[in-house]
Amino acid sequence: LEGRNVRFVDGVESPRSVRVGNRTGLVLPAHCTAAGKAILAALPKIELARRYRDRELITRTPSSIATWARLEEELDTIRGRGYAVNAEEGEEGICAFAAAVRDLTAAPLAALAVVLPATRMAQTESAEFIPMLLNAVESVQELLRARL
């Protein structure tokens, strides 16, 4: 998380011919990505309010969250289910699932995301990805704890 934006720091591309390319280095508004929303939902509410004092949200697509009230609703949903969904909010044609990786104090450090073409989202049961995603997050957190 960089202010109100999220930076993609690494990625692994699918071997499938229709895929989302490596996004390493890309910076997007956090509220327009699954990874960004997962991190925002994990922030203390006072920190979220500090970052969005003016409550202004940039939209990138017609599906982008455009109002503070809608973002608060979305972040509450993410907190409840433990992962975020992006349905063409950052870029048309791209969807994602993501969950926050937390440190020992439960502060968000990063997020892991599964990013896929929107055409595949309709064909894919999120039930396939969500358990694997959450297990991957737990594995990363265990590795971090072991190193400390």
CNS distance restraints for C-alpha pairs under 8 A (distance, minus, plus):
assign (resid   1 and name CA) (resid   5 and name CA) 5.84 0.50 0.50
assign (resid   1 and name CA) (resid   6 and name CA) 4.50 0.50 0.50
assign (resid   1 and name CA) (resid   7 and name CA) 6.45 0.50 0.50
assign (resid   1 and name CA) (resid  30 and name CA) 7.40 0.50 0.50
assign (resid   1 and name CA) (resid  36 and name CA) 7.09 0.50 0.50
assign (resid   1 and name CA) (resid  39 and name CA) 7.42 0.50 0.50
assign (resid   1 and name CA) (resid 110 and name CA) 7.29 0.50 0.50
assign (resid   2 and name CA) (resid   6 and name CA) 5.68 0.50 0.50
assign (resid   2 and name CA) (resid   7 and name CA) 7.01 0.50 0.50
assign (resid   3 and name CA) (resid  51 and name CA) 6.48 0.50 0.50
assign (resid   4 and name CA) (resid  29 and name CA) 6.03 0.50 0.50
assign (resid   4 and name CA) (resid  30 and name CA) 5.76 0.50 0.50
assign (resid   4 and name CA) (resid  31 and name CA) 7.87 0.50 0.50
assign (resid   4 and name CA) (resid  51 and name CA) 6.45 0.50 0.50
assign (resid   4 and name CA) (resid  52 and name CA) 7.53 0.50 0.50
assign (resid   5 and name CA) (resid  27 and name CA) 6.37 0.50 0.50
assign (resid   5 and name CA) (resid  28 and name CA) 5.43 0.50 0.50
assign (resid   5 and name CA) (resid  29 and name CA) 4.27 0.50 0.50
assign (resid   5 and name CA) (resid  30 and name CA) 4.53 0.50 0.50
assign (resid   5 and name CA) (resid  31 and name CA) 7.89 0.50 0.50
assign (resid   5 and name CA) (resid  36 and name CA) 7.32 0.50 0.50
assign (resid   6 and name CA) (resid  27 and name CA) 5.58 0.50 0.50
assign (resid   6 and name CA) (resid  28 and name CA) 5.61 0.50 0.50
assign (resid   6 and name CA) (resid  29 and name CA) 6.19 0.50 0.50
assign (resid   6 and name CA) (resid  30 and name CA) 4.96 0.50 0.50
assign (resid   6 and name CA) (resid  35 and name CA) 7.65 0.50 0.50
assign (resid   6 and name CA) (resid  36 and name CA) 5.58 0.50 0.50
assign (resid   7 and name CA) (resid  24 and name CA) 7.79 0.50 0.50
assign (resid   7 and name CA) (resid  25 and name CA) 6.12 0.50 0.50
assign (resid   7 and name CA) (resid  26 and name CA) 5.70 0.50 0.50
assign (resid   7 and name CA) (resid  27 and name CA) 4.43 0.50 0.50
assign (resid   7 and name CA) (resid  28 and name CA) 6.75 0.50 0.50
assign (resid   8 and name CA) (resid  23 and name CA) 6.11 0.50 0.50
assign (resid   8 and name CA) (resid  24 and name CA) 4.95 0.50 0.50
assign (resid   8 and name CA) (resid  25 and name CA) 5.33 0.50 0.50
assign (resid   8 and name CA) (resid  26 and name CA) 5.49 0.50 0.50
assign (resid   8 and name CA) (resid  27 and name CA) 6.55 0.50 0.50
assign (resid   9 and name CA) (resid  23 and name CA) 7.97 0.50 0.50
assign (resid   9 and name CA) (resid  24 and name CA) 5.04 0.50 0.50
assign (resid   9 and name CA) (resid  25 and name CA) 5.78 0.50 0.50
assign (resid  10 and name CA) (resid  22 and name CA) 7.81 0.50 0.50
assign (resid  10 and name CA) (resid  23 and name CA) 7.32 0.50 0.50
assign (resid  10 and name CA) (resid  24 and name CA) 4.94 0.50 0.50
assign (resid  10 and name CA) (resid  25 and name CA) 7.72 0.50 0.50
assign (resid  11 and name CA) (resid  22 and name CA) 5.57 0.50 0.50
assign (resid  11 and name CA) (resid  23 and name CA) 6.53 0.50 0.50
assign (resid  11 and name CA) (resid  24 and name CA) 6.10 0.50 0.50
assign (resid  12 and name CA) (resid  22 and name CA) 6.58 0.50 0.50
assign (resid  13 and name CA) (resid  19 and name CA) 7.34 0.50 0.50
assign (resid  13 and name CA) (resid  20 and name CA) 7.09 0.50 0.50
assign (resid  13 and name CA) (resid  21 and name CA) 6.17 0.50 0.50
assign (resid  13 and name CA) (resid  22 and name CA) 5.91 0.50 0.50
assign (resid  14 and name CA) (resid  19 and name CA) 6.30 0.50 0.50
assign (resid  14 and name CA) (resid  20 and name CA) 7.82 0.50 0.50
assign (resid  15 and name CA) (resid  19 and name CA) 7.90 0.50 0.50
assign (resid  18 and name CA) (resid 117 and name CA) 7.52 0.50 0.50
assign (resid  19 and name CA) (resid 116 and name CA) 6.29 0.50 0.50
assign (resid  19 and name CA) (resid 117 and name CA) 6.11 0.50 0.50
assign (resid  20 and name CA) (resid  94 and name CA) 7.37 0.50 0.50
assign (resid  20 and name CA) (resid 115 and name CA) 6.72 0.50 0.50
assign (resid  20 and name CA) (resid 116 and name CA) 5.79 0.50 0.50
assign (resid  20 and name CA) (resid 117 and name CA) 6.18 0.50 0.50
assign (resid  28 and name CA) (resid  32 and name CA) 7.10 0.50 0.50
assign (resid  28 and name CA) (resid  33 and name CA) 7.37 0.50 0.50
assign (resid  28 and name CA) (resid  90 and name CA) 7.21 0.50 0.50
assign (resid  29 and name CA) (resid  33 and name CA) 7.15 0.50 0.50
assign (resid  29 and name CA) (resid  36 and name CA) 7.51 0.50 0.50
assign (resid  29 and name CA) (resid  58 and name CA) 7.20 0.50 0.50
assign (resid  29 and name CA) (resid  90 and name CA) 7.70 0.50 0.50
assign (resid  30 and name CA) (resid  34 and name CA) 7.99 0.50 0.50
assign (resid  30 and name CA) (resid  35 and name CA) 7.38 0.50 0.50
assign (resid  30 and name CA) (resid  36 and name CA) 3.96 0.50 0.50
assign (resid  30 and name CA) (resid  37 and name CA) 5.94 0.50 0.50
assign (resid  30 and name CA) (resid  40 and name CA) 7.45 0.50 0.50
assign (resid  31 and name CA) (resid  36 and name CA) 5.80 0.50 0.50
assign (resid  31 and name CA) (resid  37 and name CA) 5.19 0.50 0.50
assign (resid  31 and name CA) (resid  40 and name CA) 7.65 0.50 0.50
assign (resid  31 and name CA) (resid  57 and name CA) 7.91 0.50 0.50
assign (resid  31 and name CA) (resid  65 and name CA) 7.07 0.50 0.50
assign (resid  31 and name CA) (resid  71 and name CA) 7.43 0.50 0.50
assign (resid  32 and name CA) (resid  36 and name CA) 7.12 0.50 0.50
assign (resid  32 and name CA) (resid  37 and name CA) 7.27 0.50 0.50
assign (resid  32 and name CA) (resid  59 and name CA) 7.56 0.50 0.50
assign (resid  32 and name CA) (resid  60 and name CA) 7.45 0.50 0.50
assign (resid  32 and name CA) (resid  64 and name CA) 5.88 0.50 0.50
assign (resid  32 and name CA) (resid  65 and name CA) 6.90 0.50 0.50
assign (resid  32 and name CA) (resid  86 and name CA) 7.17 0.50 0.50
assign (resid  32 and name CA) (resid  89 and name CA) 5.03 0.50 0.50
assign (resid  32 and name CA) (resid  90 and name CA) 4.60 0.50 0.50
assign (resid  33 and name CA) (resid  37 and name CA) 6.06 0.50 0.50
assign (resid  33 and name CA) (resid  85 and name CA) 7.89 0.50 0.50
assign (resid  33 and name CA) (resid  86 and name CA) 5.65 0.50 0.50
assign (resid  33 and name CA) (resid  89 and name CA) 6.60 0.50 0.50
assign (resid  33 and name CA) (resid  90 and name CA) 5.68 0.50 0.50
assign (resid  33 and name CA) (resid  96 and name CA) 7.58 0.50 0.50
assign (resid  34 and name CA) (resid  38 and name CA) 6.07 0.50 0.50
assign (resid  34 and name CA) (resid  84 and name CA) 5.08 0.50 0.50
assign (resid  34 and name CA) (resid  85 and name CA) 5.08 0.50 0.50
assign (resid  34 and name CA) (resid  86 and name CA) 4.77 0.50 0.50
assign (resid  34 and name CA) (resid  96 and name CA) 5.79 0.50 0.50
assign (resid  34 and name CA) (resid  97 and name CA) 5.67 0.50 0.50
assign (resid  34 and name CA) (resid  98 and name CA) 5.18 0.50 0.50
assign (resid  34 and name CA) (resid  99 and name CA) 7.85 0.50 0.50
assign (resid  34 and name CA) (resid 113 and name CA) 7.06 0.50 0.50
assign (resid  35 and name CA) (resid  39 and name CA) 6.36 0.50 0.50
assign (resid  35 and name CA) (resid  84 and name CA) 7.10 0.50 0.50
assign (resid  35 and name CA) (resid  97 and name CA) 7.50 0.50 0.50
assign (resid  35 and name CA) (resid  98 and name CA) 5.00 0.50 0.50
assign (resid  35 and name CA) (resid  99 and name CA) 6.56 0.50 0.50
assign (resid  35 and name CA) (resid 100 and name CA) 7.14 0.50 0.50
assign (resid  35 and name CA) (resid 110 and name CA) 7.85 0.50 0.50
assign (resid  35 and name CA) (resid 111 and name CA) 5.29 0.50 0.50
assign (resid  35 and name CA) (resid 112 and name CA) 6.59 0.50 0.50
assign (resid  35 and name CA) (resid 113 and name CA) 5.91 0.50 0.50
assign (resid  36 and name CA) (resid  40 and name CA) 6.09 0.50 0.50
assign (resid  36 and name CA) (resid 111 and name CA) 7.56 0.50 0.50
assign (resid  37 and name CA) (resid  41 and name CA) 5.97 0.50 0.50
assign (resid  37 and name CA) (resid  75 and name CA) 6.87 0.50 0.50
assign (resid  37 and name CA) (resid  78 and name CA) 7.90 0.50 0.50
assign (resid  37 and name CA) (resid  84 and name CA) 6.22 0.50 0.50
assign (resid  38 and name CA) (resid  42 and name CA) 6.44 0.50 0.50
assign (resid  38 and name CA) (resid  75 and name CA) 7.78 0.50 0.50
assign (resid  38 and name CA) (resid  78 and name CA) 6.80 0.50 0.50
assign (resid  38 and name CA) (resid  83 and name CA) 6.16 0.50 0.50
assign (resid  38 and name CA) (resid  84 and name CA) 5.30 0.50 0.50
assign (resid  38 and name CA) (resid  98 and name CA) 6.24 0.50 0.50
assign (resid  38 and name CA) (resid  99 and name CA) 5.31 0.50 0.50
assign (resid  38 and name CA) (resid 100 and name CA) 5.21 0.50 0.50
assign (resid  38 and name CA) (resid 111 and name CA) 6.78 0.50 0.50
assign (resid  39 and name CA) (resid  43 and name CA) 6.51 0.50 0.50
assign (resid  39 and name CA) (resid  99 and name CA) 7.60 0.50 0.50
assign (resid  39 and name CA) (resid 100 and name CA) 5.36 0.50 0.50
assign (resid  39 and name CA) (resid 108 and name CA) 5.82 0.50 0.50
assign (resid  39 and name CA) (resid 109 and name CA) 7.78 0.50 0.50
assign (resid  39 and name CA) (resid 110 and name CA) 6.63 0.50 0.50
assign (resid  39 and name CA) (resid 111 and name CA) 6.48 0.50 0.50
assign (resid  40 and name CA) (resid  48 and name CA) 6.78 0.50 0.50
assign (resid  40 and name CA) (resid  75 and name CA) 7.27 0.50 0.50
assign (resid  41 and name CA) (resid  75 and name CA) 4.92 0.50 0.50
assign (resid  41 and name CA) (resid  76 and name CA) 7.16 0.50 0.50
assign (resid  41 and name CA) (resid  78 and name CA) 6.42 0.50 0.50
assign (resid  41 and name CA) (resid  79 and name CA) 5.97 0.50 0.50
assign (resid  42 and name CA) (resid  79 and name CA) 7.17 0.50 0.50
assign (resid  42 and name CA) (resid 100 and name CA) 6.95 0.50 0.50
assign (resid  42 and name CA) (resid 107 and name CA) 6.84 0.50 0.50
assign (resid  42 and name CA) (resid 108 and name CA) 5.87 0.50 0.50
assign (resid  43 and name CA) (resid  47 and name CA) 6.26 0.50 0.50
assign (resid  43 and name CA) (resid  48 and name CA) 6.22 0.50 0.50
assign (resid  43 and name CA) (resid 107 and name CA) 6.66 0.50 0.50
assign (resid  43 and name CA) (resid 108 and name CA) 6.62 0.50 0.50
assign (resid  44 and name CA) (resid  48 and name CA) 6.44 0.50 0.50
assign (resid  45 and name CA) (resid  49 and name CA) 6.14 0.50 0.50
assign (resid  46 and name CA) (resid  50 and name CA) 6.21 0.50 0.50
assign (resid  47 and name CA) (resid  51 and name CA) 6.34 0.50 0.50
assign (resid  48 and name CA) (resid  52 and name CA) 6.30 0.50 0.50
assign (resid  49 and name CA) (resid  53 and name CA) 5.60 0.50 0.50
assign (resid  49 and name CA) (resid  55 and name CA) 7.99 0.50 0.50
assign (resid  52 and name CA) (resid  56 and name CA) 6.84 0.50 0.50
assign (resid  55 and name CA) (resid  67 and name CA) 7.93 0.50 0.50
assign (resid  55 and name CA) (resid  68 and name CA) 5.84 0.50 0.50
assign (resid  56 and name CA) (resid  67 and name CA) 7.64 0.50 0.50
assign (resid  56 and name CA) (resid  68 and name CA) 7.35 0.50 0.50
assign (resid  57 and name CA) (resid  65 and name CA) 7.56 0.50 0.50
assign (resid  57 and name CA) (resid  66 and name CA) 5.74 0.50 0.50
assign (resid  57 and name CA) (resid  67 and name CA) 6.65 0.50 0.50
assign (resid  57 and name CA) (resid  68 and name CA) 7.31 0.50 0.50
assign (resid  58 and name CA) (resid  66 and name CA) 6.93 0.50 0.50
assign (resid  59 and name CA) (resid  64 and name CA) 5.24 0.50 0.50
assign (resid  59 and name CA) (resid  65 and name CA) 6.77 0.50 0.50
assign (resid  59 and name CA) (resid  66 and name CA) 6.02 0.50 0.50
assign (resid  60 and name CA) (resid  64 and name CA) 6.06 0.50 0.50
assign (resid  60 and name CA) (resid  89 and name CA) 6.84 0.50 0.50
assign (resid  60 and name CA) (resid  90 and name CA) 5.68 0.50 0.50
assign (resid  60 and name CA) (resid  91 and name CA) 6.82 0.50 0.50
assign (resid  61 and name CA) (resid  88 and name CA) 7.26 0.50 0.50
assign (resid  61 and name CA) (resid  89 and name CA) 5.79 0.50 0.50
assign (resid  61 and name CA) (resid  90 and name CA) 6.38 0.50 0.50
assign (resid  61 and name CA) (resid  91 and name CA) 6.37 0.50 0.50
assign (resid  61 and name CA) (resid  92 and name CA) 6.51 0.50 0.50
assign (resid  62 and name CA) (resid  89 and name CA) 7.38 0.50 0.50
assign (resid  63 and name CA) (resid  87 and name CA) 7.21 0.50 0.50
assign (resid  63 and name CA) (resid  88 and name CA) 6.09 0.50 0.50
assign (resid  63 and name CA) (resid  89 and name CA) 4.83 0.50 0.50
assign (resid  64 and name CA) (resid  88 and name CA) 7.47 0.50 0.50
assign (resid  64 and name CA) (resid  89 and name CA) 4.18 0.50 0.50
assign (resid  64 and name CA) (resid  90 and name CA) 6.58 0.50 0.50
assign (resid  65 and name CA) (resid  70 and name CA) 6.52 0.50 0.50
assign (resid  65 and name CA) (resid  71 and name CA) 6.29 0.50 0.50
assign (resid  65 and name CA) (resid  89 and name CA) 7.14 0.50 0.50
assign (resid  66 and name CA) (resid  70 and name CA) 7.28 0.50 0.50
assign (resid  66 and name CA) (resid  71 and name CA) 7.72 0.50 0.50
assign (resid  67 and name CA) (resid  71 and name CA) 6.35 0.50 0.50
assign (resid  68 and name CA) (resid  72 and name CA) 6.16 0.50 0.50
assign (resid  69 and name CA) (resid  73 and name CA) 6.33 0.50 0.50
assign (resid  70 and name CA) (resid  74 and name CA) 6.19 0.50 0.50
assign (resid  71 and name CA) (resid  75 and name CA) 6.09 0.50 0.50
assign (resid  72 and name CA) (resid  76 and name CA) 6.18 0.50 0.50
assign (resid  73 and name CA) (resid  77 and name CA) 6.32 0.50 0.50
assign (resid  74 and name CA) (resid  78 and name CA) 6.26 0.50 0.50
assign (resid  75 and name CA) (resid  79 and name CA) 6.14 0.50 0.50
assign (resid  76 and name CA) (resid  80 and name CA) 6.24 0.50 0.50
assign (resid  77 and name CA) (resid  81 and name CA) 6.30 0.50 0.50
assign (resid  78 and name CA) (resid  82 and name CA) 5.49 0.50 0.50
assign (resid  78 and name CA) (resid  83 and name CA) 5.33 0.50 0.50
assign (resid  78 and name CA) (resid  84 and name CA) 5.35 0.50 0.50
assign (resid  79 and name CA) (resid  83 and name CA) 7.33 0.50 0.50
assign (resid  82 and name CA) (resid  99 and name CA) 6.63 0.50 0.50
assign (resid  83 and name CA) (resid  97 and name CA) 6.89 0.50 0.50
assign (resid  83 and name CA) (resid  98 and name CA) 5.55 0.50 0.50
assign (resid  83 and name CA) (resid  99 and name CA) 4.55 0.50 0.50
assign (resid  83 and name CA) (resid 100 and name CA) 7.43 0.50 0.50
assign (resid  83 and name CA) (resid 130 and name CA) 7.89 0.50 0.50
assign (resid  84 and name CA) (resid  97 and name CA) 5.58 0.50 0.50
assign (resid  84 and name CA) (resid  98 and name CA) 5.15 0.50 0.50
assign (resid  84 and name CA) (resid  99 and name CA) 6.21 0.50 0.50
assign (resid  85 and name CA) (resid  95 and name CA) 7.49 0.50 0.50
assign (resid  85 and name CA) (resid  96 and name CA) 5.69 0.50 0.50
assign (resid  85 and name CA) (resid  97 and name CA) 4.62 0.50 0.50
assign (resid  85 and name CA) (resid  98 and name CA) 6.59 0.50 0.50
assign (resid  86 and name CA) (resid  90 and name CA) 7.67 0.50 0.50
assign (resid  86 and name CA) (resid  95 and name CA) 5.17 0.50 0.50
assign (resid  86 and name CA) (resid  96 and name CA) 4.99 0.50 0.50
assign (resid  86 and name CA) (resid  97 and name CA) 6.44 0.50 0.50
assign (resid  87 and name CA) (resid  94 and name CA) 7.05 0.50 0.50
assign (resid  87 and name CA) (resid  95 and name CA) 4.74 0.50 0.50
assign (resid  87 and name CA) (resid  96 and name CA) 6.84 0.50 0.50
assign (resid  87 and name CA) (resid 118 and name CA) 7.42 0.50 0.50
assign (resid  88 and name CA) (resid  92 and name CA) 4.81 0.50 0.50
assign (resid  88 and name CA) (resid  93 and name CA) 5.83 0.50 0.50
assign (resid  88 and name CA) (resid  94 and name CA) 5.15 0.50 0.50
assign (resid  88 and name CA) (resid  95 and name CA) 5.25 0.50 0.50
assign (resid  88 and name CA) (resid 118 and name CA) 7.07 0.50 0.50
assign (resid  89 and name CA) (resid  95 and name CA) 7.75 0.50 0.50
assign (resid  90 and name CA) (resid  94 and name CA) 7.64 0.50 0.50
assign (resid  92 and name CA) (resid 118 and name CA) 8.00 0.50 0.50
assign (resid  93 and name CA) (resid 117 and name CA) 5.72 0.50 0.50
assign (resid  93 and name CA) (resid 118 and name CA) 4.82 0.50 0.50
assign (resid  93 and name CA) (resid 119 and name CA) 7.24 0.50 0.50
assign (resid  94 and name CA) (resid 115 and name CA) 7.06 0.50 0.50
assign (resid  94 and name CA) (resid 116 and name CA) 5.90 0.50 0.50
assign (resid  94 and name CA) (resid 117 and name CA) 4.70 0.50 0.50
assign (resid  94 and name CA) (resid 118 and name CA) 4.93 0.50 0.50
assign (resid  95 and name CA) (resid 115 and name CA) 5.85 0.50 0.50
assign (resid  95 and name CA) (resid 116 and name CA) 5.46 0.50 0.50
assign (resid  95 and name CA) (resid 117 and name CA) 6.03 0.50 0.50
assign (resid  95 and name CA) (resid 118 and name CA) 5.26 0.50 0.50
assign (resid  95 and name CA) (resid 121 and name CA) 6.79 0.50 0.50
assign (resid  96 and name CA) (resid 113 and name CA) 6.55 0.50 0.50
assign (resid  96 and name CA) (resid 114 and name CA) 5.44 0.50 0.50
assign (resid  96 and name CA) (resid 115 and name CA) 4.23 0.50 0.50
assign (resid  96 and name CA) (resid 116 and name CA) 5.99 0.50 0.50
assign (resid  97 and name CA) (resid 113 and name CA) 5.51 0.50 0.50
assign (resid  97 and name CA) (resid 114 and name CA) 5.30 0.50 0.50
assign (resid  97 and name CA) (resid 115 and name CA) 6.64 0.50 0.50
assign (resid  97 and name CA) (resid 129 and name CA) 7.86 0.50 0.50
assign (resid  97 and name CA) (resid 130 and name CA) 7.49 0.50 0.50
assign (resid  98 and name CA) (resid 111 and name CA) 6.40 0.50 0.50
assign (resid  98 and name CA) (resid 112 and name CA) 5.45 0.50 0.50
assign (resid  98 and name CA) (resid 113 and name CA) 4.03 0.50 0.50
assign (resid  98 and name CA) (resid 114 and name CA) 6.34 0.50 0.50
assign (resid  98 and name CA) (resid 133 and name CA) 7.27 0.50 0.50
assign (resid  99 and name CA) (resid 111 and name CA) 5.41 0.50 0.50
assign (resid  99 and name CA) (resid 112 and name CA) 5.67 0.50 0.50
assign (resid  99 and name CA) (resid 113 and name CA) 6.65 0.50 0.50
assign (resid  99 and name CA) (resid 133 and name CA) 7.18 0.50 0.50
assign (resid  99 and name CA) (resid 134 and name CA) 6.81 0.50 0.50
assign (resid  99 and name CA) (resid 137 and name CA) 7.02 0.50 0.50
assign (resid 100 and name CA) (resid 108 and name CA) 6.05 0.50 0.50
assign (resid 100 and name CA) (resid 109 and name CA) 7.37 0.50 0.50
assign (resid 100 and name CA) (resid 110 and name CA) 5.84 0.50 0.50
assign (resid 100 and name CA) (resid 111 and name CA) 4.14 0.50 0.50
assign (resid 100 and name CA) (resid 112 and name CA) 6.53 0.50 0.50
assign (resid 100 and name CA) (resid 137 and name CA) 7.27 0.50 0.50
assign (resid 101 and name CA) (resid 108 and name CA) 5.72 0.50 0.50
assign (resid 101 and name CA) (resid 109 and name CA) 5.69 0.50 0.50
assign (resid 101 and name CA) (resid 110 and name CA) 5.22 0.50 0.50
assign (resid 101 and name CA) (resid 111 and name CA) 5.16 0.50 0.50
assign (resid 101 and name CA) (resid 112 and name CA) 7.08 0.50 0.50
assign (resid 101 and name CA) (resid 137 and name CA) 5.79 0.50 0.50
assign (resid 101 and name CA) (resid 138 and name CA) 7.82 0.50 0.50
assign (resid 101 and name CA) (resid 140 and name CA) 7.36 0.50 0.50
assign (resid 101 and name CA) (resid 141 and name CA) 6.51 0.50 0.50
assign (resid 102 and name CA) (resid 106 and name CA) 4.94 0.50 0.50
assign (resid 102 and name CA) (resid 107 and name CA) 5.19 0.50 0.50
assign (resid 102 and name CA) (resid 108 and name CA) 4.30 0.50 0.50
assign (resid 102 and name CA) (resid 109 and name CA) 5.34 0.50 0.50
assign (resid 102 and name CA) (resid 110 and name CA) 7.19 0.50 0.50
assign (resid 102 and name CA) (resid 141 and name CA) 6.70 0.50 0.50
assign (resid 103 and name CA) (resid 107 and name CA) 5.46 0.50 0.50
assign (resid 103 and name CA) (resid 108 and name CA) 6.36 0.50 0.50
assign (resid 103 and name CA) (resid 109 and name CA) 6.24 0.50 0.50
assign (resid 103 and name CA) (resid 141 and name CA) 7.10 0.50 0.50
assign (resid 103 and name CA) (resid 144 and name CA) 7.59 0.50 0.50
assign (resid 103 and name CA) (resid 145 and name CA) 7.99 0.50 0.50
assign (resid 104 and name CA) (resid 145 and name CA) 7.02 0.50 0.50
assign (resid 111 and name CA) (resid 137 and name CA) 7.93 0.50 0.50
assign (resid 112 and name CA) (resid 133 and name CA) 7.25 0.50 0.50
assign (resid 112 and name CA) (resid 136 and name CA) 7.90 0.50 0.50
assign (resid 112 and name CA) (resid 137 and name CA) 6.72 0.50 0.50
assign (resid 113 and name CA) (resid 133 and name CA) 7.38 0.50 0.50
assign (resid 114 and name CA) (resid 129 and name CA) 7.59 0.50 0.50
assign (resid 114 and name CA) (resid 133 and name CA) 7.52 0.50 0.50
assign (resid 116 and name CA) (resid 120 and name CA) 6.62 0.50 0.50
assign (resid 116 and name CA) (resid 121 and name CA) 6.81 0.50 0.50
assign (resid 117 and name CA) (resid 121 and name CA) 6.60 0.50 0.50
assign (resid 118 and name CA) (resid 122 and name CA) 6.99 0.50 0.50
assign (resid 119 and name CA) (resid 123 and name CA) 7.17 0.50 0.50
assign (resid 120 and name CA) (resid 124 and name CA) 5.99 0.50 0.50
assign (resid 121 and name CA) (resid 125 and name CA) 7.65 0.50 0.50
assign (resid 124 and name CA) (resid 128 and name CA) 7.53 0.50 0.50
assign (resid 125 and name CA) (resid 129 and name CA) 7.54 0.50 0.50
assign (resid 126 and name CA) (resid 130 and name CA) 5.93 0.50 0.50
assign (resid 127 and name CA) (resid 131 and name CA) 6.89 0.50 0.50
assign (resid 128 and name CA) (resid 132 and name CA) 7.26 0.50 0.50
assign (resid 129 and name CA) (resid 133 and name CA) 5.91 0.50 0.50
assign (resid 130 and name CA) (resid 134 and name CA) 6.08 0.50 0.50
assign (resid 131 and name CA) (resid 135 and name CA) 6.03 0.50 0.50
assign (resid 132 and name CA) (resid 136 and name CA) 6.08 0.50 0.50
assign (resid 133 and name CA) (resid 137 and name CA) 6.29 0.50 0.50
assign (resid 134 and name CA) (resid 138 and name CA) 6.24 0.50 0.50
assign (resid 135 and name CA) (resid 139 and name CA) 6.13 0.50 0.50
assign (resid 136 and name CA) (resid 140 and name CA) 6.23 0.50 0.50
assign (resid 137 and name CA) (resid 141 and name CA) 6.20 0.50 0.50
assign (resid 138 and name CA) (resid 142 and name CA) 6.11 0.50 0.50
assign (resid 139 and name CA) (resid 143 and name CA) 6.24 0.50 0.50
assign (resid 140 and name CA) (resid 144 and name CA) 6.23 0.50 0.50
assign (resid 141 and name CA) (resid 145 and name CA) 6.19 0.50 0.50
assign (resid 142 and name CA) (resid 146 and name CA) 6.14 0.50 0.50
assign (resid 143 and name CA) (resid 147 and name CA) 6.38 0.50 0.50
assign (resid 144 and name CA) (resid 148 and name CA) 6.62 0.50 0.50
